[in-house]
Amino acid sequence: MLHTFGLLLGCQLLGEITARGFGFSIPGPVLGLSLLVLLLGAVPTLAGRLRPTTEVILTNLSFLFVPAGVGVIGNLAVLSQDGIALLVVLVLSTVLSMLASVATFIGVRYITERRTA
């Protein structure tokens, strides 16, 4: 389990080093996750070995949100000052994300139906 956890952290670390080292605007964890996906594609047996570790992480995922909650409480002054604007942006970005998802689904369905017809 420690080896696979080390692999997960190693992918994230390499992503972070790459993002900061080359000045990419893509977050390091996104690059690390992309590296992990490439590794899983290259070594199919790796998924089975990672499964127990990832299940433990996912079952304890709620603990990872505690620091975020503490950060929100630590910035209550910002929330009280700009709370309405933040709420509007949050709602609008959620609606736009949902609309983009629907448009993507419709587009993919249209393309796949044209190919099968």
N, C-alpha and C positions, 0 to 999 in steps of 0.2 A: 504494500500500500504506500509506503514511503517513496519507493521508486516512481510510482505513477504520479504521486502528488508532486514530486520533484520535476517530473516531465511537464506537468501542467504549469507549475510556477516557472520552469525554464522557458517554456513557450512565451509566457507573458513577459518574462524578463528580456528575451531576445526581441520581442515586439517593441518593448519600451526603449531598449537601446537603439534599435533601428529608427524608431520615430524621432527620438531626441537627437541621435547622431547625425541623421540626414536632414533634420528640420522638417519632417513631414507634418502636414496638418491632420493626418489620420492619428487617432489615439493609439498608443502603444498596445493596450489590451486587444484592440481590434486587429492589429497586425499579428499579435501573438495567437489570437484565435484563428486567423487565416493560416498561420503556420501549422497549428494543430490540425486543422482540416486537411491541409496538404499531407501531413504525416499520416493521418488516418486513411487517406486515399492511397498512399504509397505502401503502408503496412496494414493490411486489413485485420490482422490478428490483434493489433494494438487496441482496437475498440473493446474487445472482450476483456483485456487486461485492465483497461481504464474504468470499466463499468462499476466495480465495487467502490472505487475511490469517488467517482462522480456521484454515486448514489448517496454516499455519506455526506458529501458536500451539499447536495440538493436537499437532503432531509434537515440539515442544519442551516439552511440558507437564511432563515429569519434572523439569526444572530448577526448576519452580515449587514442587516439593515439598521441595527441599533446605532452605529456611528453616524449614519445619515440622519437619523432622527435627532440625535444629540446635536448635530450640526445645524439642523433647522431651529431647534430650541435656542442654540447659541446665537442665532441671527434673528431673534424676534423683533429687534428694532427695525431691521430691513423689511421684515414682513409687515409690521404695523405701518411703515411708511409707504411701501410700494405694494402692499398686499392685493389691492384691486387690480393693478396693472399686471401683476404676476398671475392672478387668477384668470384674467382675460386672455393672456398669452397662453396659459396652460390649456384652457378650453379650446381656443382657436387652433392651436397646434395639434390637439387631439382630433378635432374634427377634420382638419386638413390631412392628417395621417390616415384617418379612416377613409376619406374620399380617395386618397392616392392608392390605398389598398384595394378599394373597390374597382377603381379604374384599371389597376394592374391585373386584377382577376378577370375583368371583362376582356381586356386585351389578350391575355394568355388564352382564355377560353375561345375567343374568336380565331386566334391563330391556330390552335389545336383542332378546332372544328373544321377549318379550311383544309388542313392537311389530311384529315381523315375522310373528307368528302370527295 
